Amino acid sequence: MKQHEIRPPVHSKHSSKRVGRGNGSGHGTYSGKGCKGQKSRSGGVKKLGFEGGQLPLIQRLPRKRGFTNIFKTKYSLVNIGALQRFPDNSTIDVKTLYEAGLLKSSNNAVKILGNGELTRSLTIKAHEFSSTAEEKIVAAGGKVERI
């Protein structure tokens, strides 16, 4: 096989439609464009989403509106370094933390984080604990109780 012998498959090539060459051709008079109007005229191609001058739907919709999860649990965060102020062998709960001024509100769930050092043996009652906080409390001889 030589390069000049290569042919495309049969029926894969079509001759272009010759419009405006008389009514006998089947594509005369209006050249397949119907009667009048924007689509029949030269250059009458509208861009995608164009609605005739009306504000397009895509522009009428709000952008970047986002979404709020109504089931999200809000935590008040307390680091274990702040618990160093409590006396040894004391029990600390949400009420105690609120009275000590470590919480702005006693309505939210409380999560204890592991930032800081703890040398006292404390029993801490909270809703959640980070893994490092739990390790440090147990290493200091304290107890972790989930509410």
Secondary structure, DSSP 4 states (H G I P E B T S, - for coil): --GGG--PPTTS--PPP--SS-GGGTS-TTTTS-SSSGGGSTT-PPPTT--TTSPPHHHHSPSS-----TTPPPEEEEEGGGGGGSPTT-EE-HHHHHHTTS-S-SSSEEEEE--S---S--EEEESEE-HHHHHHHHHTT-EEEE-
